[in-house]
Amino acid sequence: MATNTGDETSFTDAERAAMKQRAAELREQGRSGKGAAKREREAQACLDAIAALTGTDKQIAERLHAVVTEEAPHLDPKTWYGFPSYARDGKVVVFYQPASKFDTRYGSIGFNEDAFLDDGSFWATAFAVLEVTDEIEQRLRELVRKAAG
């Protein structure tokens, strides 16, 4: 599990590393220009993030990438805090947080507020994932289609 250096109110080493990674992503986005070239660089960063994963994290991230590519090709692959993610108009809709990132028991597939998942006054925005079976993949496809709009 992630270790905390200092008192209980400070960020863990893993959290600080994620924040630094996000800051680097934002700096790179500012330098990477606009249009197709920027989308290509961000898409490559997403693929690189997936390739850097191992074991179950890699398998889940690869399946999510395939599902998003097939079900919501209008979402742009990129990274977000180092996570493989997919955005509409620059805003992350869906992402995969690998278990290895914060040394947790499971990875999670999450949906941000720009996802069209609203269902009354209460709905899930993240799902713990240990593996992607055919049944889970089907549910994931439904969620991605709905979230992407």
C-alpha positions in Angstrom: 0.0 0.0 0.0 1.1 3.6 -0.6 3.2 5.1 2.2 2.6 8.4 3.8 5.6 10.5 4.6 4.7 12.8 7.5 1.4 13.4 9.3 -1.9 11.9 8.2 -3.0 15.0 6.4 -0.2 15.1 3.8 -0.3 13.4 0.4 1.2 9.9 -0.1 4.3 9.5 -2.3 2.0 7.9 -4.9 -0.4 10.9 -4.8 2.4 13.4 -5.1 3.8 11.4 -8.1 0.4 11.5 -9.7 0.1 15.2 -9.3 3.6 15.7 -10.8 2.6 13.5 -13.7 -0.5 15.6 -14.3 1.5 18.8 -14.2 3.8 17.4 -16.8 0.8 16.4 -18.9 -0.5 19.9 -18.8 2.9 21.4 -19.7 3.1 19.0 -22.6 -0.4 19.8 -23.8 0.5 23.5 -23.7 3.6 22.8 -25.9 2.0 20.3 -28.2 0.0 22.7 -30.4 -3.4 22.1 -31.7 -5.4 19.9 -34.0 -4.5 16.5 -35.4 -0.9 16.6 -34.3 -1.9 17.3 -30.7 -4.5 14.5 -30.8 -1.8 12.1 -32.2 0.6 12.9 -29.5 -2.0 12.5 -26.8 -3.2 9.2 -28.3 0.4 7.9 -28.4 0.8 8.9 -24.7 -2.3 6.9 -23.9 -1.0 3.9 -25.8 2.4 4.3 -24.0 0.7 4.4 -20.6 -1.1 1.2 -21.5 2.0 -0.5 -22.7 3.8 0.4 -19.5 1.3 -1.5 -17.4 1.7 -5.2 -16.6 -0.5 -8.2 -15.8 -4.2 -7.6 -15.1 -3.8 -3.9 -15.3 -2.5 -4.1 -18.8 -5.2 -6.6 -19.9 -8.0 -4.4 -18.5 -6.6 -1.2 -20.0 -6.2 -2.9 -23.4 -9.8 -4.1 -23.3 -11.1 -0.7 -22.3 -9.1 0.9 -25.1 -10.6 -1.5 -27.6 -14.1 -0.9 -26.3 -13.8 2.9 -26.4 -12.3 2.8 -29.8 -15.1 0.6 -31.1 -18.1 2.1 -29.2 -17.1 5.8 -29.0 -14.5 6.6 -31.7 -15.2 10.3 -31.2 -13.6 10.2 -27.8 -9.9 11.2 -27.9 -7.4 8.9 -26.2 -5.0 10.8 -23.8 -3.5 10.5 -20.4 -4.9 12.0 -17.2 -2.8 11.8 -14.1 -0.9 9.1 -16.0 -4.0 7.0 -16.5 -5.3 5.9 -19.9 -8.3 8.1 -20.5 -10.7 9.2 -23.2 -12.0 12.8 -23.7 -14.7 14.7 -25.5 -13.8 18.3 -26.3 -10.8 18.0 -24.0 -12.7 16.8 -21.0 -12.1 13.3 -19.7 -15.2 11.1 -19.9 -13.8 7.7 -19.0 -10.5 6.5 -17.6 -8.8 3.5 -16.2 -7.0 3.8 -12.8 -4.6 0.8 -12.6 -4.4 -1.0 -9.3 -0.6 -0.7 -9.5 -0.8 3.1 -9.5 -1.7 3.3 -5.8 -1.0 -0.3 -4.8 -4.6 -1.2 -4.4 -6.4 -4.5 -4.6 -8.2 -3.7 -7.9 -8.1 -1.2 -10.7 -11.1 0.9 -11.5 -12.9 2.2 -14.6 -14.2 5.7 -13.8 -16.4 8.2 -15.5 -16.1 11.9 -14.9 -18.9 14.5 -14.7 -18.9 15.0 -18.5 -20.1 11.4 -18.9 -23.8 11.2 -19.8 -24.5 8.6 -17.1 -27.0 10.6 -15.0 -29.8 8.4 -13.7 -32.1 10.4 -11.5 -30.4 11.5 -8.2 -28.0 8.5 -7.8 -25.7 6.6 -10.1 -22.3 5.0 -10.1 -19.2 6.8 -11.5 -16.6 4.2 -10.9 -16.4 0.4 -11.0 -13.8 -1.9 -9.4 -12.4 -4.3 -12.0 -10.5 -7.6 -11.4 -10.9 -8.9 -14.9 -12.9 -8.3 -18.1 -15.1 -11.3 -18.9 -17.5 -11.3 -21.8 -20.4 -10.3 -19.5 -18.4 -7.4 -18.0 -17.2 -6.3 -21.5 -20.9 -6.1 -22.6 -21.8 -3.9 -19.6 -18.7 -1.8 -20.2 -19.7 -1.3 -23.9 -23.2 -0.1 -22.7 -21.7 2.3 -20.2 -19.2 3.7 -22.7 -21.8 4.2 -25.4 -24.1 6.0 -22.8 -21.3 8.0 -21.3 -19.9 9.2 -24.6 -23.2 10.4 -25.9 
